[in-house]
Protein backbone atom coordinates (compact mmCIF):
# COMPACT_ATOMS: atom_id res chain seq x y z
CA UNK A 1 0.00 0.00 0.00
CA UNK A 2 2.77 2.43 0.85
CA UNK A 3 6.21 2.66 2.38
CA UNK A 4 6.72 0.99 5.73
CA UNK A 5 7.23 3.27 8.71
CA UNK A 6 6.19 6.24 6.61
CA UNK A 7 4.47 8.10 9.40
CA UNK A 8 5.80 10.84 11.63
CA UNK A 9 4.54 13.02 14.43
CA UNK A 10 6.02 16.03 12.61
CA UNK A 11 4.88 17.51 9.31
CA UNK A 12 7.06 16.76 6.29
CA UNK A 13 7.89 20.46 5.83
CA UNK A 14 9.31 20.68 9.35
CA UNK A 15 11.36 17.53 8.78
CA UNK A 16 12.75 18.96 5.54
CA UNK A 17 13.66 22.24 7.27
CA UNK A 18 15.38 20.36 10.09
CA UNK A 19 17.39 18.47 7.48
CA UNK A 20 18.55 21.81 6.08
CA UNK A 21 16.52 21.98 2.87
CA UNK A 22 15.34 25.32 1.51
CA UNK A 23 12.56 26.53 -0.81
CA UNK A 24 10.37 23.63 0.28
CA UNK A 25 7.21 23.11 -1.73
CA UNK A 26 4.67 20.45 -0.83
CA UNK A 27 1.72 19.52 -3.02
CA UNK A 28 -0.97 17.05 -2.06
CA UNK A 29 -1.44 14.82 -5.12
CA UNK A 30 -3.60 12.23 -3.36
CA UNK A 31 -6.64 12.96 -5.53
CA UNK A 32 -4.66 12.48 -8.75
CA UNK A 33 -2.98 9.37 -7.33
CA UNK A 34 -6.35 7.84 -6.47
CA UNK A 35 -7.79 8.67 -9.90
CA UNK A 36 -4.77 7.04 -11.55
CA UNK A 37 -5.01 3.93 -9.36
CA UNK A 38 -8.72 3.64 -10.18
CA UNK A 39 -8.04 4.09 -13.90
CA UNK A 40 -5.40 1.32 -13.81
CA UNK A 41 -7.78 -0.94 -11.90
CA UNK A 42 -10.61 -0.31 -14.36
CA UNK A 43 -8.39 -0.75 -17.42
CA UNK A 44 -7.00 -4.04 -16.13
CA UNK A 45 -10.49 -5.27 -15.23
CA UNK A 46 -11.77 -4.40 -18.70
CA UNK A 47 -8.90 -6.35 -20.29
CA UNK A 48 -8.78 -9.23 -17.83
CA UNK A 49 -9.37 -11.86 -20.52
CA UNK A 50 -6.26 -10.73 -22.41
CA UNK A 51 -4.06 -9.92 -19.39
CA UNK A 52 -4.69 -12.91 -17.12
CA UNK A 53 -2.96 -15.47 -19.40
CA UNK A 54 0.09 -13.21 -19.60
CA UNK A 55 0.29 -12.08 -15.96
CA UNK A 56 -1.26 -15.15 -14.28
CA UNK A 57 -1.20 -14.74 -10.47
CA UNK A 58 0.34 -11.29 -10.82
CA UNK A 59 -2.96 -10.06 -12.28
CA UNK A 60 -4.72 -10.71 -8.96
CA UNK A 61 -1.80 -9.29 -6.96
CA UNK A 62 -1.83 -6.03 -8.93
CA UNK A 63 -5.59 -5.62 -8.70
CA UNK A 64 -5.55 -6.39 -4.97
CA UNK A 65 -2.82 -3.82 -4.42
CA UNK A 66 -4.76 -1.17 -6.29
CA UNK A 67 -7.94 -1.92 -4.32
CA UNK A 68 -6.00 -1.69 -1.05
CA UNK A 69 -4.44 1.67 -1.99
CA UNK A 70 -7.78 3.14 -3.03
CA UNK A 71 -9.44 1.91 0.17
CA UNK A 72 -6.60 3.28 2.31
CA UNK A 73 -6.99 6.73 0.74
CA UNK A 74 -10.75 6.63 1.25
CA UNK A 75 -10.24 5.66 4.90
CA UNK A 76 -7.78 8.52 5.42
CA UNK A 77 -4.84 6.15 5.99
CA UNK A 78 -2.84 7.00 2.88
CA UNK A 79 -1.82 10.29 1.35
CA UNK A 80 0.49 11.09 -1.53
CA UNK A 81 2.59 14.24 -1.40
CA UNK A 82 4.94 15.68 -3.99
CA UNK A 83 7.83 17.36 -2.19
CA UNK A 84 10.49 19.49 -3.82
CA UNK A 85 13.25 21.47 -2.16
CA UNK A 86 16.71 22.83 -2.69
CA UNK A 87 19.79 21.65 -0.88
CA UNK A 88 21.55 24.37 1.09
CA UNK A 89 24.10 26.32 -0.93
CA UNK A 90 26.61 26.60 1.94
C-alpha positions in Angstrom: 0.0 0.0 0.0 2.8 2.4 0.9 6.2 2.7 2.4 6.7 1.0 5.7 7.2 3.3 8.7 6.2 6.2 6.6 4.5 8.1 9.4 5.8 10.8 11.6 4.5 13.0 14.4 6.0 16.0 12.6 4.9 17.5 9.3 7.1 16.8 6.3 7.9 20.5 5.8 9.3 20.7 9.3 11.4 17.5 8.8 12.8 19.0 5.5 13.7 22.2 7.3 15.4 20.4 10.1 17.4 18.5 7.5 18.6 21.8 6.1 16.5 22.0 2.9 15.3 25.3 1.5 12.6 26.5 -0.8 10.4 23.6 0.3 7.2 23.1 -1.7 4.7 20.5 -0.8 1.7 19.5 -3.0 -1.0 17.0 -2.1 -1.4 14.8 -5.1 -3.6 12.2 -3.4 -6.6 13.0 -5.5 -4.7 12.5 -8.8 -3.0 9.4 -7.3 -6.3 7.8 -6.5 -7.8 8.7 -9.9 -4.8 7.0 -11.6 -5.0 3.9 -9.4 -8.7 3.6 -10.2 -8.0 4.1 -13.9 -5.4 1.3 -13.8 -7.8 -0.9 -11.9 -10.6 -0.3 -14.4 -8.4 -0.8 -17.4 -7.0 -4.0 -16.1 -10.5 -5.3 -15.2 -11.8 -4.4 -18.7 -8.9 -6.4 -20.3 -8.8 -9.2 -17.8 -9.4 -11.9 -20.5 -6.3 -10.7 -22.4 -4.1 -9.9 -19.4 -4.7 -12.9 -17.1 -3.0 -15.5 -19.4 0.1 -13.2 -19.6 0.3 -12.1 -16.0 -1.3 -15.1 -14.3 -1.2 -14.7 -10.5 0.3 -11.3 -10.8 -3.0 -10.1 -12.3 -4.7 -10.7 -9.0 -1.8 -9.3 -7.0 -1.8 -6.0 -8.9 -5.6 -5.6 -8.7 -5.6 -6.4 -5.0 -2.8 -3.8 -4.4 -4.8 -1.2 -6.3 -7.9 -1.9 -4.3 -6.0 -1.7 -1.1 -4.4 1.7 -2.0 -7.8 3.1 -3.0 -9.4 1.9 0.2 -6.6 3.3 2.3 -7.0 6.7 0.7 -10.8 6.6 1.2 -10.2 5.7 4.9 -7.8 8.5 5.4 -4.8 6.2 6.0 -2.8 7.0 2.9 -1.8 10.3 1.4 0.5 11.1 -1.5 2.6 14.2 -1.4 4.9 15.7 -4.0 7.8 17.4 -2.2 10.5 19.5 -3.8 13.2 21.5 -2.2 16.7 22.8 -2.7 19.8 21.7 -0.9 21.6 24.4 1.1 24.1 26.3 -0.9 26.6 26.6 1.9 
